[in-house]
Amino acid sequence: MSENKETKKMKESLFYTPKHISKRVSAEEIQAADGFCEKYKGFLDKAKTEREAVKEIIAEAVKNGFSQYEKGGKYAPGDKIYVNNRGKAAMLAVIGKKGVSEGAKITASHIDSPRVDLKQNPLYEDSELALFKTHYYGGIKKYQWTAIPLALHGVFVKTDGSVVNIKLGENENEPKFAITDLLPHLGAEQGKRPLASGIKGEELNILIGSRPFDNSDEGDNIKLNILKILNEKYGVTESDFLSAELELVPAHKASDIGFDKSMIAAYGHDDRICAYTSLMAVLDAGTPDKTLIAVFADKEEVGSDGNTGLNSDFMKNFIWDLAKAEGLDGYEALSRSECLSADVNAAFDPTFPDVLEKKNASFLNKGIVVTKYTGARGKADTSDASAEYTGKIRALLEKNNIVWQTGELGKVDEGGGGTVAKYVANLDVDVIDVGVPVLSMHSPYEIVSKLDVYMAYKAFLAFNG
């Protein structure tokens, strides 16, 4: 028996029932989302590390009329400036008609992703194989990083101050690198380990070579050959590893997923998906009333500490300097500011339903996720946005016909996680997490919906308006 029309109408008006984006947008908007994501995939392929992301962000900014910020400079409404923080974090700003007198509108994302770093003295030879020792960065499932093609990215900084950039393994004709694993025939004892320690940190060794320098019986002859190759190609010696930052990242490109090509799989959606969408939103902004600031931070995956992370003062100092140039106190500009902490959330996975509480989980294709609080268990390590600010963002999204949903990062006692929101909130700024739902988060091959990506761009653009 069909439901009473009046009852159905009442349910539609009173129930909270997020729907698939395709039921709420036009065919033209779906086409626009697909086009937007083609450029996003290109960004992912070019920006697999925080250093590369900064280069791409600043290059796009310069193409769009941004110039480097000069402390103490006088800026007028509509001026566009950027800050490069040590090549590993960045900020873009568009000066508003009211400057920062009524605060700034801040979008804060991060551009670092979980990966495998080289140790400072990594190169060794064992059993006539050359390998690198590593120290993983951020929250990874270590077993996911074995037996996949890896590329080497990063820098050597030599004692004379010169910087040697490395990016090897991305092109078809370039060598790749790999972490080996046991074959199942000999993996019985390994299989008895708990999944979290199926591969141990000290077993994440990178295979890099197997041919000797010559046919002599001298020791470390294969290691010598690797150093000879590195010296000829990059002009470095083994001691230059001591002042290097070298990262192993997946060598694959971003690609469409599904027969319908509705999703994107790639390394680094967390959180370059929010970095790219907030970047495009600030580039597409006109001259706003309030100054817009887009922050692209480093070190979020390891706690946001360090001078390129948002637990430092680099954003605060920039806003204080803008305020000082306008004859204002910096703390007043901050206290009048508002922020979207642009970070991802865990999408509901029907294969693993037990870790998420379905009524408060986010889903692919139901829009951008507004996460009121993150943290773990008893809301530890979260800023927990106020109901007033949550309501303000909710109204903004609905006014601009942006499809959105709410979400938590897992069941109450299951685990959890954090974002940069608490560090921004500690500056007396209203802040809430807004981002894209992700499947297989923190893996080498994360998956998102193209429609959700486009909704993120629209949300940040509306916030900047």
C-alpha positions as CSV (number, residue, x, y, z in Angstrom):
1,M,0.0,0.0,0.0
2,S,1.5,3.4,-1.0
3,E,2.3,5.9,1.7
4,N,-0.2,8.7,2.3
5,K,0.7,11.8,0.3
6,E,0.4,14.0,3.3
7,T,2.6,11.8,5.4
8,K,5.2,11.6,2.6
9,K,5.2,15.4,2.3
10,M,5.5,15.8,6.1
11,K,8.5,13.4,6.2
12,E,10.2,15.3,3.3
13,S,9.8,18.6,5.2
14,L,10.8,17.3,8.7
15,F,13.2,14.4,8.2
16,Y,16.9,14.8,7.6
17,T,17.5,12.5,4.6
18,P,20.6,13.3,2.5
19,K,20.2,12.2,-1.1
20,H,22.6,11.3,-3.9
21,I,23.9,14.5,-5.5
22,S,22.7,13.4,-8.9
23,K,19.1,13.7,-7.7
24,R,19.8,17.3,-6.7
25,V,21.8,18.8,-9.5
26,S,21.5,19.2,-13.3
27,A,23.2,17.3,-16.0
28,E,25.1,20.4,-16.8
29,E,26.5,20.6,-13.3
30,I,27.5,16.9,-13.4
31,Q,29.4,17.6,-16.6
32,A,31.1,20.6,-15.0
33,A,32.2,18.4,-12.1
34,D,33.8,15.9,-14.5
35,G,35.6,18.7,-16.2
36,F,36.8,20.2,-12.9
37,C,38.2,16.9,-11.8
38,E,40.3,16.4,-14.9
39,K,42.4,19.4,-13.8
40,Y,42.4,18.1,-10.3
41,K,43.8,14.8,-11.4
42,G,46.6,16.7,-13.1
43,F,47.4,18.6,-9.9
44,L,47.6,15.3,-8.0
45,D,50.1,13.8,-10.4
46,K,52.3,16.9,-10.3
47,A,52.1,17.5,-6.5
48,K,52.8,14.3,-4.6
49,T,54.8,16.0,-1.8
50,E,54.3,19.2,0.2
51,R,57.2,20.8,-1.6
52,E,55.8,20.0,-5.0
53,A,52.3,21.2,-3.9
54,V,53.7,24.6,-2.8
55,K,55.4,25.0,-6.2
56,E,52.2,24.2,-8.1
57,I,50.1,26.4,-5.8
58,I,52.4,29.4,-6.2
59,A,52.7,28.9,-9.9
60,E,48.9,28.9,-10.3
61,A,48.7,32.0,-8.1
62,V,51.3,33.9,-10.1
63,K,49.4,33.0,-13.3
64,N,46.3,34.5,-11.7
65,G,47.9,37.8,-10.7
66,F,49.3,37.1,-7.2
67,S,52.6,38.6,-6.2
68,Q,54.9,37.8,-3.3
69,Y,53.9,39.4,0.0
70,E,56.2,42.1,1.3
71,K,56.1,42.7,5.1
72,G,55.1,46.3,5.8
73,G,53.7,46.9,2.3
74,K,50.5,48.8,1.8
75,Y,47.8,46.7,0.1
76,A,44.6,47.9,-1.4
77,P,41.3,46.0,-1.9
78,G,41.6,43.4,-4.7
79,D,45.4,43.0,-4.3
80,K,46.5,39.4,-4.4
81,I,49.5,38.2,-2.5
82,Y,51.2,34.9,-1.5
83,V,53.6,33.7,1.2
84,N,56.0,30.9,0.7
85,N,56.9,29.3,4.1
86,R,60.2,27.6,3.6
87,G,59.0,25.8,0.4
88,K,56.8,23.5,2.4
89,A,53.7,25.6,3.3
90,A,52.0,28.5,1.7
91,M,49.3,31.1,2.0
92,L,47.4,33.1,-0.6
93,A,45.4,36.3,0.3
94,V,43.0,38.5,-1.5
95,I,42.7,41.9,0.3
96,G,39.1,42.7,1.0
97,K,37.3,46.1,0.8
98,K,37.3,46.1,4.6
99,G,40.8,44.7,5.0
100,V,41.0,42.7,8.2
101,S,39.1,45.2,10.3
102,E,36.2,42.8,10.6
103,G,38.4,39.7,10.4
104,A,39.4,37.4,7.6
105,K,37.8,34.5,6.0
106,I,40.3,31.6,6.2
107,T,40.3,28.2,4.5
108,A,43.0,26.0,6.0
109,S,44.0,22.7,4.3
110,H,47.2,20.6,4.5
111,I,49.4,19.4,1.7
112,D,51.4,16.7,3.4
113,S,50.2,13.0,3.1
114,P,51.3,9.7,4.7
115,R,54.3,8.2,3.0
116,V,57.7,6.5,3.6
117,D,60.6,8.8,4.3
118,L,64.3,7.8,4.0
119,K,66.3,7.7,7.2
120,Q,69.2,10.2,7.3
121,N,71.8,7.5,6.7
122,P,69.7,5.1,4.6
123,L,72.0,3.4,2.0
124,Y,73.3,-0.1,2.7
125,E,74.1,-3.4,1.0
126,D,73.0,-6.8,2.2
127,S,73.3,-10.2,0.4
128,E,74.4,-8.4,-2.8
129,L,71.4,-6.2,-2.9
130,A,71.4,-2.4,-2.3
131,L,68.6,-1.0,-0.1
132,F,67.4,2.1,1.6
133,K,66.3,2.2,5.3
134,T,63.2,4.2,5.9
135,H,61.0,5.8,8.6
136,Y,57.4,6.0,7.7
137,Y,55.6,9.4,8.0
138,G,52.0,9.7,9.3
139,G,49.4,7.0,9.9
140,I,49.8,4.2,7.4
141,K,49.0,0.5,7.3
142,K,52.5,-0.6,6.6
143,Y,51.5,-3.8,4.7
144,Q,49.8,-1.6,2.0
145,W,53.2,-0.2,1.0
146,T,54.8,-3.5,0.0
147,A,55.0,-4.9,-3.5
148,I,53.8,-1.7,-5.2
149,P,55.8,0.6,-7.5
150,L,57.2,3.6,-5.7
151,A,58.8,6.8,-6.9
152,L,61.5,8.8,-5.1
153,H,60.8,12.6,-4.5
154,G,62.6,15.2,-2.5
155,V,65.8,17.3,-2.1
156,F,69.4,17.0,-1.2
157,V,70.8,20.2,0.4
158,K,74.6,20.2,0.1
159,T,77.0,21.9,2.5
160,D,77.5,24.8,0.0
161,G,73.8,25.5,0.2
162,S,72.9,24.3,-3.2
163,V,69.7,22.3,-3.5
164,V,69.4,19.2,-5.7
165,N,65.8,18.2,-6.6
166,I,64.9,14.6,-7.1
167,K,61.9,13.2,-8.8
168,L,62.5,9.7,-10.2
169,G,60.0,6.9,-11.0
170,E,57.1,8.9,-12.3
171,N,57.7,8.5,-16.1
172,E,57.3,5.2,-18.0
173,N,61.0,5.0,-19.0
174,E,62.2,5.7,-15.4
175,P,63.1,3.0,-12.9
176,K,60.7,2.4,-10.0
177,F,61.5,1.3,-6.4
178,A,59.8,-1.3,-4.2
179,I,59.4,-2.7,-0.7
180,T,59.5,-6.5,-0.9
181,D,57.2,-8.9,0.9
182,L,57.3,-12.6,1.7
183,L,55.7,-15.1,-0.7
184,P,52.7,-16.8,0.9
185,H,54.4,-20.2,0.7
186,L,57.0,-19.0,3.2
187,G,54.8,-16.5,5.1
188,A,53.2,-18.8,7.7
189,E,54.9,-17.3,10.7
190,Q,54.4,-13.8,9.3
191,G,50.7,-14.6,8.9
192,K,50.5,-15.2,12.6
193,R,51.4,-11.6,13.4
194,P,48.6,-9.2,14.1
195,L,47.6,-7.3,11.0
196,A,49.1,-4.0,12.3
197,S,52.5,-5.6,12.6
198,G,52.3,-7.9,9.5
199,I,55.0,-5.6,8.2
200,K,57.2,-3.9,10.8
201,G,58.6,-0.4,10.5
202,E,62.2,-1.7,10.2
203,E,61.0,-4.1,7.4
204,L,60.0,-1.2,5.1
205,N,63.3,-1.3,3.2
206,I,63.5,0.0,-0.3
207,L,65.1,-2.2,-3.0
208,I,67.3,0.0,-5.2
209,G,69.9,-2.0,-7.0
210,S,71.6,-5.4,-7.5
211,R,74.6,-4.8,-9.9
212,P,78.2,-4.3,-8.6
213,F,80.5,-1.5,-9.6
214,D,83.1,-4.0,-10.9
215,N,83.9,-7.7,-10.7
216,S,86.3,-7.4,-7.8
217,D,85.7,-9.1,-4.5
218,E,85.6,-5.8,-2.6
219,G,82.8,-5.4,-0.1
220,D,79.8,-3.1,-0.7
221,N,80.5,-3.2,-4.4
222,I,76.8,-2.8,-5.2
223,K,76.4,0.1,-2.8
224,L,79.4,1.7,-4.5
225,N,77.7,1.3,-7.9
226,I,74.5,3.0,-6.6
227,L,76.6,5.9,-5.2
228,K,78.4,6.2,-8.5
229,I,75.1,6.5,-10.3
230,L,73.8,9.1,-7.8
231,N,77.1,11.1,-8.1
232,E,77.0,11.1,-11.9
233,K,73.3,12.0,-12.1
234,Y,72.9,14.4,-9.1
235,G,76.5,15.3,-8.0
236,V,75.9,13.9,-4.5
237,T,77.8,11.7,-2.1
238,E,76.7,9.5,0.7
239,S,77.2,12.2,3.3
240,D,74.7,14.4,1.4
241,F,71.9,12.1,2.6
242,L,72.5,13.6,6.1
243,S,70.9,16.9,5.0
244,A,68.3,15.5,2.6
245,E,64.5,15.1,2.7
246,L,63.6,12.2,0.4
247,E,60.2,10.5,0.3
248,L,58.9,7.4,-1.4
249,V,55.4,7.8,-2.8
250,P,53.2,5.6,-5.0
251,A,54.3,5.8,-8.7
252,H,50.9,5.5,-10.1
253,K,48.8,8.3,-11.6
254,A,45.4,9.5,-10.6
255,S,42.8,7.5,-12.5
256,D,39.0,7.2,-12.9
257,I,37.3,4.4,-11.0
258,G,34.2,2.5,-12.1
259,F,32.4,1.7,-15.4
260,D,30.7,5.1,-15.0
261,K,34.0,6.9,-14.3
262,S,32.3,8.6,-11.3
263,M,35.2,8.3,-8.9
264,I,38.9,9.1,-8.7
265,A,41.6,6.9,-7.2
266,A,44.9,8.5,-6.4
267,Y,47.6,8.9,-3.8
268,G,47.2,12.0,-1.6
269,H,43.5,12.9,-1.7
270,D,44.0,13.5,2.0
271,D,44.3,16.4,2.0
272,R,45.3,17.8,-1.4
273,I,41.7,17.4,-2.5
274,C,40.8,20.3,-0.1
275,A,44.0,22.1,-1.0
276,Y,43.1,22.1,-4.7
277,T,39.4,23.0,-4.3
278,S,40.2,25.8,-1.8
279,L,43.0,27.0,-4.1
280,M,40.6,27.2,-7.1
281,A,38.0,29.0,-4.9
282,V,40.4,31.8,-3.9
283,L,41.7,32.1,-7.4
284,D,38.2,32.5,-8.7
285,A,37.2,35.1,-6.0
286,G,36.5,38.7,-7.0
287,T,37.2,41.6,-4.6
288,P,35.6,40.5,-1.4
289,D,34.4,42.5,1.6
290,K,36.6,40.7,4.0
291,T,40.2,39.6,3.2
292,L,40.4,36.0,2.1
293,I,43.3,33.8,3.2
294,A,43.9,30.3,1.9
295,V,46.4,28.4,4.0
296,F,48.2,25.3,2.8
297,A,50.0,23.7,5.7
298,D,52.6,21.1,6.2
299,K,53.0,18.5,9.0
300,E,49.3,17.8,9.7
301,E,49.8,14.1,9.4
302,V,52.3,14.1,12.3
303,G,50.5,16.6,14.6
304,S,51.0,20.0,12.9
305,D,54.2,20.8,14.9
306,G,57.2,22.4,13.4
307,N,57.5,25.9,11.7
308,T,55.6,24.8,8.6
309,G,52.7,23.3,10.6
310,L,49.6,25.1,11.8
311,N,50.6,24.6,15.4
312,S,53.3,27.2,14.7
313,D,52.7,31.0,14.4
314,F,53.2,31.4,10.7
315,M,49.5,32.1,9.9
316,K,49.0,34.1,13.0
317,N,52.0,36.3,12.3
318,F,50.8,37.0,8.7
319,I,47.4,38.1,10.0
320,W,49.0,40.2,12.7
321,D,51.2,41.9,10.1
322,L,48.2,42.7,7.9
323,A,46.4,44.1,10.9
324,K,49.3,46.2,11.9
325,A,49.5,47.7,8.4
326,E,45.9,48.8,8.9
327,G,46.6,50.2,12.3
328,L,44.8,47.4,14.1
329,D,45.7,45.0,16.9
330,G,46.4,41.5,15.5
331,Y,44.3,39.7,18.1
332,E,41.3,41.7,17.2
333,A,41.6,40.7,13.6
334,L,41.9,37.1,14.6
335,S,39.0,37.1,17.0
336,R,36.7,38.5,14.3
337,S,37.9,35.9,11.7
338,E,36.2,32.7,10.7
339,C,37.6,29.6,9.2
340,L,36.8,26.4,7.3
341,S,39.3,23.7,8.3
342,A,39.4,22.1,4.9
343,D,40.0,18.4,5.6
344,V,38.6,15.1,4.6
345,N,36.4,12.6,6.4
346,A,36.0,8.8,6.3
347,A,33.3,7.7,3.8
348,F,31.0,4.9,4.8
349,D,32.3,1.6,3.3
350,P,29.7,-1.1,3.0
351,T,32.4,-3.7,3.1
352,F,33.5,-2.5,6.6
353,P,30.2,-1.1,8.2
354,D,31.0,-1.9,11.8
355,V,33.4,1.0,12.5
356,L,31.0,3.7,11.5
357,E,27.6,4.7,13.0
358,K,25.5,5.0,9.9
359,K,23.3,7.8,10.9
360,N,26.3,10.0,11.6
361,A,28.6,8.8,8.8
362,S,29.4,10.5,5.6
363,F,28.9,8.8,2.2
364,L,30.3,9.2,-1.3
365,N,28.1,11.3,-3.6
366,K,26.1,13.0,-0.8
367,G,28.2,16.2,-0.9
368,I,30.7,17.9,1.2
369,V,31.0,16.8,4.8
370,V,30.5,19.3,7.7
371,T,32.3,17.7,10.7
372,K,31.3,19.6,13.9
373,Y,34.0,17.8,16.0
374,T,36.8,15.3,15.4
375,G,39.0,13.9,18.1
376,A,38.7,10.5,19.7
377,R,36.4,8.8,22.1
378,G,35.5,11.6,24.6
379,K,36.0,14.3,21.9
380,A,39.7,14.5,22.9
381,D,41.9,16.7,20.7
382,T,39.1,18.6,19.0
383,S,37.9,22.1,18.8
384,D,34.1,21.1,18.6
385,A,32.6,24.0,16.6
386,S,29.8,25.9,18.4
387,A,26.2,25.4,17.4
388,E,26.0,29.0,16.3
389,Y,28.9,28.7,13.9
390,T,27.6,25.3,12.6
391,G,24.3,26.9,11.9
392,K,25.9,29.8,10.1
393,I,27.8,27.4,7.8
394,R,24.7,25.3,7.3
395,A,22.8,28.3,6.2
396,L,25.5,29.4,3.8
397,L,25.6,26.0,2.1
398,E,21.8,25.7,1.8
399,K,21.5,29.3,0.5
400,N,23.9,28.5,-2.3
401,N,22.4,25.1,-3.2
402,I,25.4,23.2,-2.1
403,V,24.8,19.5,-1.4
404,W,26.2,18.7,2.0
405,Q,26.1,16.1,4.8
406,T,27.2,15.7,8.4
407,G,29.8,13.1,9.5
408,E,31.8,11.7,12.3
409,L,35.2,9.9,12.1
410,G,34.0,6.6,13.3
411,K,32.0,5.2,16.2
412,V,32.5,6.8,19.6
413,D,34.9,4.1,21.0
414,E,36.3,3.0,17.7
415,G,39.1,5.5,17.2
416,G,39.0,8.9,15.6
417,G,41.4,11.5,14.3
418,G,42.2,15.2,14.2
419,T,42.7,18.1,11.9
420,V,44.2,21.6,12.0
421,A,40.9,23.0,13.4
422,K,41.9,23.0,17.0
423,Y,45.1,25.0,16.3
424,V,43.0,27.7,14.4
425,A,40.4,27.7,17.2
426,N,43.2,28.2,19.8
427,L,43.8,31.6,18.1
428,D,40.2,32.7,19.0
429,V,38.8,32.0,15.5
430,D,35.5,30.4,14.8
431,V,36.3,27.2,12.9
432,I,34.6,24.0,11.6
433,D,35.8,21.1,9.5
434,V,34.5,21.0,6.0
435,G,35.8,18.5,3.5
436,V,35.3,15.5,1.1
437,P,34.5,11.9,2.1
438,V,37.2,9.4,1.2
439,L,37.3,5.6,0.9
440,S,40.6,3.8,1.8
441,M,41.9,6.9,3.5
442,H,45.7,7.0,4.2
443,S,46.2,4.1,1.8
444,P,48.4,4.5,-1.4
445,Y,45.2,4.5,-3.4
446,E,42.4,6.6,-1.9
447,I,39.0,7.0,-3.6
448,V,36.6,10.0,-3.8
449,S,33.5,11.0,-5.8
450,K,33.9,13.6,-8.6
451,L,30.6,15.2,-7.5
452,D,31.8,15.6,-3.9
453,V,35.0,17.2,-5.2
454,Y,33.0,19.8,-7.1
455,M,30.7,20.5,-4.2
456,A,33.8,21.2,-2.1
457,Y,34.9,23.8,-4.6
458,K,31.5,25.4,-4.7
459,A,31.4,25.4,-0.8
460,F,34.7,27.2,-0.5
461,L,33.7,29.6,-3.3
462,A,30.5,30.4,-1.5
463,F,32.4,30.9,1.8
464,N,34.7,33.4,0.1
465,G,31.8,35.3,-1.4
